Amino acid sequence: MNLTLISVLLVAAFLLCLLAVAEIGRRLGIAKIARDPEGLPKGIGATEGAVFALLGLLLAFSFSGAASRFEDRRHLITAETNAIGTAYLRVDLLPAAARPGMRDLFRRYVDSRLETYRNPQDRDATRVSLAEDIAIQNEIWARAVKESFSPEAPTQAAMLLLPALNEMIDITTTRLMATRNHPPPVIFVLLAGISLVSALLVGYGASVNKQHTWLHMLVFAAVLSLTTYVIIDLEFPRLGLIRVDGADIALVELRETMK
């Protein structure tokens, strides 16, 4: 099943849970009022304020962190494009006979890198493509070392080409780890738990109203569910509605220049 659909279904379920918990809170408040003529306990506003403040703080940090990681992943694509482009240009330092083969390896490498992140939901295909990336990297490195130290190569070849290749190879690991960099699951559990407690308090506080209305409960649950969905979507920018795929155009354009 498509992950976007799964996310939407989970958020819809979360919204229904918030509404259900808010209704439970309202009925608990009505029962309390029926038993005690003085109404709800004094000081409940301070409790609500503390819980809502904690919820707001957790949402703010979660959203800020997710947005920051989203931008980092976009910047890494640009950084990899620059690293590959620099290394590709420095192939001109190799002997003329070695350049066509090296350039062909670079073209295969860029094609493989684009394929690696094309369909992240297919984990088996992604693993195969990552293995191909590494294999081509090793071949490029071995050939570059051999040709850089050949008698026909200028003395600057090894000094300029090999560091560029090293940067090109290193950034693949950086990008891979960036895709796996997420908050601990306990953060999402805590966010869901505090959201449910907040919904309970909203319903409990609304029990003093003689006429029952779903509007403010629905708005509260919808805003909270939508915010949570956006946070999760930012954390997985290759799988949801908010995607980082647009940044891949840099690699695509680089590949088009490799004639």
DOFIZA-918409 format. One record per residue (C-alpha): residue in one letter; chain; x, y, z. Coordinates in Angstrom, 2 decimals. Example, Ala and Ser with C-alpha at 12.3 -4.5 7.8 and 13.67 -1.06 7.14 Angstrom:
BEGIN
 aa ch       x       y       z
  a  A   12.30   -4.50    7.80
  s  A   13.67   -1.06    7.14
//
This chain:
BEGIN
 aa ch       x       y       z
  m  A    0.00    0.00    0.00
  n  A    1.18    3.52   -0.80
  l  A    2.78    5.17    2.21
  t  A    0.93    8.43    1.56
  l  A   -2.39    6.60    1.85
  i  A   -1.20    4.87    5.01
  s  A   -0.19    8.22    6.52
  v  A   -3.55    9.78    5.66
  l  A   -5.40    6.83    7.20
  l  A   -3.29    7.03   10.37
  v  A   -3.90   10.77   10.68
  a  A   -7.63   10.22   10.15
  a  A   -7.59    7.57   12.87
  f  A   -5.67    9.97   15.13
  l  A   -8.28   12.68   14.52
  l  A  -11.09   10.27   15.44
  c  A   -9.21    9.25   18.59
  l  A   -8.84   12.90   19.60
  l  A  -12.57   13.48   19.09
  a  A  -13.44   10.35   21.03
  v  A  -11.16   11.30   23.93
  a  A  -12.58   14.84   23.93
  e  A  -16.08   13.40   24.16
  i  A  -15.01   11.17   27.03
  g  A  -13.63   14.23   28.80
  r  A  -16.89   16.10   28.24
  r  A  -18.96   13.28   29.70
  l  A  -16.63   13.01   32.68
  g  A  -17.13   16.73   33.27
  i  A  -20.91   16.43   32.99
  a  A  -20.86   13.56   35.49
  k  A  -18.72   15.64   37.87
  i  A  -21.11   18.61   37.62
  a  A  -24.08   16.34   38.26
  r  A  -22.48   14.99   41.46
  d  A  -21.06   18.28   42.74
  p  A  -23.22   21.43   42.70
  e  A  -20.07   23.57   42.81
  g  A  -19.15   22.37   39.36
  l  A  -15.69   21.53   38.07
  p  A  -12.71   21.66   40.44
  k  A  -10.96   24.99   40.89
  g  A   -7.51   25.37   39.37
  i  A   -8.21   23.23   36.30
  g  A   -7.25   26.19   34.11
  a  A   -3.67   26.07   35.41
  t  A   -3.45   22.37   34.57
  e  A   -4.79   23.00   31.08
  g  A   -2.33   25.83   30.56
  a  A    0.64   23.70   31.58
  v  A   -0.38   20.77   29.37
  f  A   -1.15   22.97   26.36
  a  A    2.13   24.84   26.80
  l  A    4.01   21.53   26.83
  l  A    2.11   20.38   23.74
  g  A    2.91   23.60   21.91
  l  A    6.58   23.36   22.83
  l  A    6.80   19.76   21.67
  l  A    5.05   20.57   18.39
  a  A    7.34   23.54   17.79
  f  A   10.53   21.54   18.37
  s  A    9.27   18.58   16.33
  f  A    8.24   20.80   13.41
  s  A   11.46   22.83   13.53
  g  A   13.62   19.69   13.60
  a  A   11.70   18.03   10.75
  a  A   11.90   21.17    8.60
  s  A   15.62   21.52    9.30
  r  A   16.31   17.90    8.32
  f  A   14.21   18.37    5.17
  e  A   16.33   21.34    4.09
  d  A   19.55   19.48    4.95
  r  A   18.54   16.63    2.64
  r  A   17.89   19.08   -0.19
  h  A   21.26   20.76    0.35
  l  A   23.03   17.38    0.33
  i  A   21.69   16.67   -3.15
  t  A   23.18   19.96   -4.35
  a  A   26.44   19.21   -2.55
  e  A   26.68   15.78   -4.19
  t  A   25.94   17.28   -7.60
  n  A   28.75   19.79   -7.10
  a  A   31.15   17.07   -5.93
  i  A   30.41   14.85   -8.94
  g  A   30.64   17.80  -11.32
  t  A   34.01   18.86   -9.92
  a  A   35.43   15.35  -10.13
  y  A   34.08   14.95  -13.66
  l  A   35.82   18.13  -14.82
  r  A   39.12   17.01  -13.29
  v  A   39.07   13.88  -15.41
  d  A   40.63   16.21  -18.02
  l  A   43.85   15.97  -16.00
  l  A   44.22   12.29  -16.92
  p  A   45.97   11.10  -20.07
  a  A   43.80   11.47  -23.17
  a  A   43.50    7.71  -23.66
  a  A   41.98    7.28  -20.15
  r  A   39.38   10.05  -20.35
  p  A   36.62    8.36  -22.45
  g  A   36.46    5.34  -20.15
  m  A   36.38    7.46  -17.01
  r  A   33.67    9.71  -18.41
  d  A   31.58    6.67  -19.27
  l  A   31.94    5.46  -15.68
  f  A   30.78    8.85  -14.41
  r  A   27.71    8.74  -16.65
  r  A   26.84    5.29  -15.32
  y  A   27.44    6.50  -11.79
  v  A   25.04    9.46  -12.06
  d  A   22.39    7.22  -13.63
  s  A   22.81    4.80  -10.74
  r  A   22.58    7.56   -8.13
  l  A   19.33    8.83   -9.65
  e  A   17.95    5.31   -9.69
  t  A   18.85    4.76   -6.03
  y  A   16.43    7.43   -4.82
  r  A   13.79    7.01   -7.53
  n  A   11.61    4.47   -5.73
  p  A   12.53    4.30   -2.02
  q  A    9.45    2.23   -1.20
  d  A   11.04   -0.70   -3.04
  r  A   13.72   -1.51   -0.48
  d  A   15.15   -4.46   -2.39
  a  A   15.67   -2.37   -5.53
  t  A   17.19    0.43   -3.44
  r  A   19.68   -1.97   -1.83
  v  A   20.66   -3.33   -5.25
  s  A   21.14    0.20   -6.59
  l  A   23.23    1.21   -3.57
  a  A   25.45   -1.82   -4.14
  e  A   25.87   -0.78   -7.76
  d  A   26.81    2.74   -6.64
  i  A   29.57    1.34   -4.46
  a  A   30.81   -0.96   -7.22
  i  A   31.07    1.93   -9.69
  q  A   32.76    4.10   -7.06
  n  A   35.39    1.43   -6.51
  e  A   35.96    1.10  -10.24
  i  A   36.29    4.88  -10.69
  w  A   38.70    5.12   -7.76
  a  A   40.87    2.21   -8.91
  r  A   41.11    3.54  -12.44
  a  A   41.77    7.10  -11.25
  v  A   44.61    5.97   -8.99
  k  A   46.14    3.90  -11.77
  e  A   45.92    6.64  -14.41
  s  A   46.91    9.50  -12.07
  f  A   50.27    7.91  -11.36
  s  A   50.96    6.78  -14.90
  p  A   54.01    8.33  -16.61
  e  A   51.78   10.23  -19.06
  a  A   49.74   11.96  -16.34
  p  A   50.73   15.45  -15.16
  t  A   51.93   15.77  -11.59
  q  A   48.77   17.70  -10.58
  a  A   46.44   14.84  -11.60
  a  A   46.63   12.85   -8.38
  m  A   46.72   15.98   -6.21
  l  A   43.51   17.42   -7.71
  l  A   41.47   14.45   -8.92
  l  A   41.75   12.04   -5.99
  p  A   40.54   14.49   -3.27
  a  A   37.58   15.39   -5.49
  l  A   36.73   11.72   -5.89
  n  A   37.09   11.18   -2.15
  e  A   34.56   13.95   -1.49
  m  A   32.22   12.52   -4.11
  i  A   32.33    9.11   -2.46
  d  A   32.04   10.38    1.11
  i  A   28.88   12.35    0.45
  t  A   27.00    9.22   -0.58
  t  A   27.32    7.96    2.99
  t  A   26.28   11.35    4.33
  r  A   23.14   11.31    2.18
  l  A   22.32    7.74    3.16
  m  A   22.60    8.50    6.87
  a  A   20.53   11.67    6.42
  t  A   17.64    9.55    5.12
  r  A   17.85    7.47    8.31
  n  A   18.15   10.42   10.68
  h  A   14.83   10.74   12.54
  p  A   13.78   11.57   16.10
  p  A   13.53    8.62   18.51
  p  A   10.10    6.91   18.34
  v  A    9.47    7.93   21.95
  i  A    9.13   11.55   20.73
  f  A    6.17   10.62   18.54
  v  A    4.68    8.50   21.32
  l  A    5.00   11.44   23.72
  l  A    3.46   13.80   21.16
  a  A    0.50   11.49   20.65
  g  A    0.07   10.98   24.40
  i  A    0.10   14.69   25.25
  s  A   -2.27   15.37   22.36
  l  A   -4.76   12.88   23.76
  v  A   -4.44   14.35   27.26
  s  A   -5.03   17.81   25.80
  a  A   -8.13   16.57   23.98
  l  A   -9.40   15.10   27.26
  l  A   -8.94   18.46   28.99
  v  A  -10.66   20.30   26.13
  g  A  -13.69   18.07   26.45
  y  A  -13.64   18.27   30.23
  g  A  -13.58   22.05   30.17
  a  A  -16.37   22.18   27.58
  s  A  -18.70   20.22   29.86
  v  A  -19.85   23.44   31.53
  n  A  -21.61   24.45   28.31
  k  A  -25.30   23.57   28.38
  q  A  -25.48   23.21   24.62
  h  A  -23.11   20.63   23.14
  t  A  -21.23   21.73   20.03
  w  A  -18.59   19.80   18.12
  l  A  -17.12   22.80   16.33
  h  A  -14.30   23.76   18.69
  m  A  -13.44   20.12   19.40
  l  A  -13.35   19.38   15.67
  v  A  -11.15   22.41   14.96
  f  A   -8.77   21.45   17.78
  a  A   -8.51   17.82   16.60
  a  A   -8.17   18.78   12.91
  v  A   -5.42   21.36   13.49
  l  A   -3.48   19.00   15.76
  s  A   -3.82   16.06   13.35
  l  A   -2.80   18.15   10.33
  t  A    0.26   19.52   12.14
  t  A    1.30   16.02   13.17
  y  A    0.88   14.79    9.60
  v  A    3.07   17.59    8.22
  i  A    5.79   16.76   10.77
  i  A    5.76   13.09    9.76
  d  A    5.67   13.98    6.06
  l  A    8.72   16.22    6.43
  e  A   10.58   13.38    8.15
  f  A   10.07   11.10    5.12
  p  A   10.38   13.46    2.14
  r  A   10.67   10.70   -0.46
  l  A    7.45    8.96    0.54
  g  A    4.74   11.49    1.37
  l  A    3.12   14.56   -0.17
  i  A    5.94   16.92    0.82
  r  A    8.81   15.65   -1.30
  v  A   12.45   16.47   -1.83
  d  A   12.43   14.97   -5.33
  g  A   12.49   18.40   -6.95
  a  A   16.09   18.84   -5.83
  d  A   17.07   15.86   -8.00
  i  A   16.82   18.17  -11.03
  a  A   20.36   19.27  -10.21
  l  A   21.67   15.73  -10.79
  v  A   19.49   15.34  -13.88
  e  A   20.88   18.54  -15.37
  l  A   24.42   17.45  -14.54
  r  A   23.81   14.14  -16.32
  e  A   22.60   16.01  -19.41
  t  A   25.93   17.88  -19.57
  m  A   27.91   14.64  -19.56
  k  A   27.88   14.08  -23.31
//
